[in-house]
């Protein structure tokens, strides 16, 4: 059985770290490498780093930054942003990154999933679904380009197709809950969890360790990811990088395992 992971998610924009709010307004939170050093000291389970500029600006992945992050990280690293083909995936893995997150290209060119899996192995291919609930009904639509482009793809259907194509993990990212700290979207998690057998990580909405505990306990997800929870403190959202200590993690997981 895979042990659940508690995963900070860091967003890169213009070379710096930001935290977004429903994929719109953002707040600067610091330097990426400094944040990684702090998370090293806190012994985090895994780190997700997403360049939210790359695809929107049609840029190549920043290989130098990726190399520096991989060299600094003492934890497994998942990196995404600007990835268009399997050759880029292979290059990023070659720099020391354990997992590569693919989002927009998995929508526009779904063959990249099987091609990347064939190149680096399914365990290194993570598909990120940025989703928003439709106004009518209980359906969730996938968006791309940092939430600026709507698709007609249903989140559950696409998760199934990504699994069939060879993805090793699915990250379900709620645009509606992003930065709101109102809890994870239970309905969304339930729908996707029932549809696939892949390891699944959920992102968007965590306000406390209690939310993470509930997510793992009720849905059996492998990854509980959060942004604001690990970079902000207090009602005024002062920047302070945090992460549960070993005792807090043990107490949390002992309740659910």
C-alpha positions as CSV (number, residue, x, y, z in Angstrom):
1,X,0.0,0.0,0.0
2,X,1.3,3.5,-0.9
3,X,1.5,5.8,2.0
4,X,-0.4,9.1,1.7
5,X,1.7,12.1,1.0
6,X,1.1,15.7,2.2
7,X,2.4,17.9,-0.7
8,X,3.1,21.6,-0.9
9,X,2.4,23.1,-4.3
10,X,4.4,26.0,-5.5
11,X,3.5,28.2,-8.4
12,X,6.1,30.1,-10.5
13,X,5.3,33.3,-12.4
14,X,8.0,35.6,-13.8
15,X,10.6,33.6,-12.1
16,X,9.2,34.1,-8.6
17,X,6.8,32.2,-6.4
18,X,3.2,33.4,-6.3
19,X,-0.1,32.1,-4.8
20,X,-3.1,32.5,-7.0
21,X,-6.8,33.0,-6.0
22,X,-9.2,31.1,-8.3
23,X,-6.4,31.3,-11.0
24,X,-6.7,35.1,-11.2
25,X,-5.3,37.6,-8.7
26,X,-2.0,36.5,-7.3
27,X,0.3,37.4,-4.4
28,X,4.1,37.2,-4.5
29,X,5.5,34.8,-1.8
30,X,9.2,34.6,-2.4
31,X,12.1,32.9,-4.2
32,X,11.6,29.3,-5.4
33,X,15.0,28.0,-4.3
34,X,14.7,29.6,-0.8
35,X,11.3,27.9,-0.4
36,X,12.7,24.6,-1.4
37,X,15.5,25.0,1.2
38,X,12.9,25.6,3.9
39,X,10.8,22.7,2.8
40,X,14.0,20.5,2.9
41,X,14.4,21.4,6.6
42,X,10.8,20.5,7.3
43,X,11.2,17.1,5.6
44,X,8.2,17.3,3.3
45,X,6.9,14.2,1.6
46,X,6.9,15.6,-1.9
47,X,6.9,18.9,-3.7
48,X,4.9,20.0,-6.7
49,X,6.3,23.0,-8.7
50,X,4.2,24.4,-11.6
51,X,5.3,27.2,-13.9
52,X,2.0,28.9,-14.6
53,X,3.5,31.3,-17.2
54,X,5.1,28.8,-19.6
55,X,2.1,27.5,-21.5
56,X,0.3,30.8,-21.6
57,X,3.3,32.5,-23.0
58,X,4.2,29.5,-25.2
59,X,7.6,29.2,-23.6
60,X,9.9,26.2,-23.3
61,X,10.3,24.8,-19.8
62,X,13.0,26.7,-17.9
63,X,15.6,23.9,-17.8
64,X,18.1,25.8,-15.8
65,X,15.6,26.5,-13.0
66,X,14.4,22.9,-13.1
67,X,18.0,21.7,-12.8
68,X,18.6,24.1,-9.8
69,X,15.4,22.9,-8.1
70,X,16.2,19.3,-8.6
71,X,19.7,19.8,-7.2
72,X,18.3,21.6,-4.2
73,X,15.4,19.2,-3.4
74,X,15.9,16.5,-0.9
75,X,12.3,15.3,-1.5
76,X,10.7,13.8,-4.6
77,X,9.9,16.6,-7.0
78,X,7.1,16.9,-9.5
79,X,7.5,19.7,-12.1
80,X,5.1,21.0,-14.7
81,X,4.8,23.9,-17.1
82,X,5.3,24.4,-20.9
83,X,5.7,20.7,-21.7
84,X,4.7,19.9,-25.2
85,X,6.4,16.6,-26.1
86,X,7.9,13.4,-24.7
87,X,11.4,14.6,-25.5
88,X,11.0,17.4,-23.0
89,X,9.6,15.0,-20.4
90,X,12.7,12.8,-20.9
91,X,15.0,15.8,-20.6
92,X,13.4,17.0,-17.4
93,X,13.6,13.5,-15.8
94,X,17.2,13.5,-16.8
95,X,17.8,16.6,-14.7
96,X,16.7,14.7,-11.6
97,X,13.0,15.3,-11.5
98,X,11.0,12.3,-10.4
99,X,7.7,13.2,-12.0
100,X,6.6,15.5,-14.8
101,X,3.2,17.1,-14.8
102,X,1.4,17.6,-18.1
103,X,-1.7,19.6,-18.4
104,X,-2.6,21.6,-21.6
105,X,-0.7,19.3,-23.9
106,X,-2.5,16.3,-22.6
107,X,-5.7,17.9,-23.8
108,X,-4.5,19.2,-27.2
109,X,-2.3,16.2,-28.0
110,X,-3.4,13.3,-25.8
111,X,-0.9,11.0,-27.5
112,X,1.8,12.7,-25.4
113,X,0.6,10.6,-22.4
114,X,1.4,7.3,-23.9
115,X,4.6,8.6,-25.6
116,X,5.9,10.0,-22.3
117,X,5.0,6.9,-20.4
118,X,6.8,4.8,-23.0
119,X,9.9,7.1,-22.7
120,X,10.2,7.5,-18.9
121,X,7.7,5.1,-17.4
122,X,4.1,5.7,-16.3
123,X,5.3,6.3,-12.7
124,X,6.9,9.6,-13.9
125,X,3.9,10.9,-15.9
126,X,1.4,13.0,-14.0
127,X,-1.7,14.5,-15.6
128,X,-3.0,17.7,-14.0
129,X,-6.6,18.5,-14.6
130,X,-7.6,22.1,-13.8
131,X,-11.4,22.0,-13.4
132,X,-14.3,24.3,-12.7
133,X,-17.8,23.3,-11.9
134,X,-20.4,24.2,-14.5
135,X,-23.2,26.5,-13.4
136,X,-25.9,24.0,-14.0
137,X,-25.8,20.4,-12.9
138,X,-23.0,18.5,-11.2
139,X,-20.5,18.5,-14.0
140,X,-16.9,19.7,-14.1
141,X,-15.2,21.1,-17.2
142,X,-11.5,21.1,-17.8
143,X,-9.7,24.4,-18.4
144,X,-6.2,25.0,-19.9
145,X,-3.7,27.8,-20.1
146,X,-3.8,28.6,-16.4
147,X,-7.6,28.5,-16.4
148,X,-8.1,31.0,-19.3
149,X,-9.3,28.6,-21.9
150,X,-12.4,26.4,-21.5
151,X,-12.7,23.0,-23.1
152,X,-15.7,20.9,-23.6
153,X,-14.0,18.0,-21.8
154,X,-15.7,16.5,-18.8
155,X,-13.2,15.9,-15.9
156,X,-14.3,12.4,-15.1
157,X,-14.3,11.2,-18.7
158,X,-10.8,12.7,-19.3
159,X,-9.4,11.2,-16.1
160,X,-10.5,7.8,-17.5
161,X,-8.9,8.4,-20.8
162,X,-5.7,9.5,-19.2
163,X,-5.6,6.4,-17.2
164,X,-6.1,4.2,-20.3
165,X,-3.4,6.1,-22.1
166,X,-0.7,5.2,-19.5
167,X,-0.7,8.1,-17.0
168,X,0.8,7.1,-13.6
169,X,-1.1,9.7,-11.5
170,X,-3.8,12.2,-11.8
171,X,-3.8,15.6,-10.0
172,X,-7.3,17.1,-9.7
173,X,-7.0,20.9,-9.2
174,X,-10.2,22.9,-8.4
175,X,-10.2,26.3,-9.9
176,X,-13.2,27.3,-7.8
177,X,-11.4,26.4,-4.6
178,X,-7.9,27.7,-5.5
179,X,-6.7,30.0,-2.7
180,X,-10.1,30.2,-1.1
181,X,-9.2,27.9,1.9
182,X,-12.8,26.7,2.2
183,X,-12.0,23.0,2.0
184,X,-11.6,20.5,-0.8
185,X,-14.4,20.0,-3.3
186,X,-15.9,16.8,-2.0
187,X,-18.2,16.2,-4.9
188,X,-15.4,16.5,-7.4
189,X,-13.1,14.2,-5.5
190,X,-15.8,11.6,-5.1
191,X,-16.6,11.6,-8.8
192,X,-13.0,11.2,-10.0
193,X,-12.0,8.8,-7.3
194,X,-14.9,6.4,-8.2
195,X,-14.0,6.6,-11.9
196,X,-10.2,5.7,-11.8
197,X,-7.9,3.4,-10.1
198,X,-4.7,5.5,-10.5
199,X,-3.0,7.2,-7.6
200,X,-4.8,10.5,-7.2
201,X,-3.7,13.8,-5.7
202,X,-6.1,16.6,-4.9
203,X,-5.3,20.3,-4.9
204,X,-7.4,23.4,-4.2
205,X,-9.1,24.6,-1.0
206,X,-7.3,23.1,2.0
207,X,-7.6,25.4,5.0
208,X,-6.3,23.1,7.7
209,X,-4.6,19.8,8.5
210,X,-8.2,18.6,9.3
211,X,-9.1,19.1,5.7
212,X,-6.1,17.0,4.7
213,X,-7.0,14.3,7.2
214,X,-10.6,14.1,6.0
215,X,-9.4,13.9,2.3
216,X,-7.2,10.9,3.0
217,X,-9.6,9.2,5.4
218,X,-12.8,9.5,3.3
219,X,-11.5,9.2,-0.2
220,X,-8.3,7.2,0.1
221,X,-6.3,9.6,-2.0
222,X,-2.5,9.2,-2.2
223,X,-1.7,12.9,-2.3
224,X,-3.2,15.8,-0.4
225,X,-1.8,18.9,-1.9
226,X,-2.1,22.5,-0.8
227,X,-0.7,26.0,-1.6
228,X,-2.1,28.7,0.7
229,X,-2.1,26.4,3.7
230,X,1.7,26.1,3.5
231,X,2.7,29.6,2.5
232,X,0.3,31.9,4.4
233,X,-0.4,32.6,8.1
234,X,-3.4,34.4,9.6
235,X,-6.4,36.3,8.2
236,X,-4.1,38.8,6.5
237,X,-2.2,36.1,4.7
238,X,1.2,37.0,5.8
239,X,3.8,34.9,4.0
240,X,5.2,32.2,6.3
241,X,6.2,28.8,4.9
242,X,5.1,26.0,7.1
243,X,4.5,22.2,7.1
244,X,3.4,19.8,9.8
245,X,6.1,18.4,12.0
246,X,6.8,14.7,12.3
247,X,4.5,14.3,15.3
248,X,1.7,16.2,13.7
249,X,2.0,14.0,10.6
250,X,2.0,10.8,12.6
251,X,-1.1,12.0,14.6
252,X,-2.9,12.9,11.4
253,X,-2.1,9.6,9.6
254,X,-2.7,7.4,12.7
255,X,-6.3,8.6,12.5
256,X,-6.8,7.4,9.0
257,X,-4.6,4.3,8.5
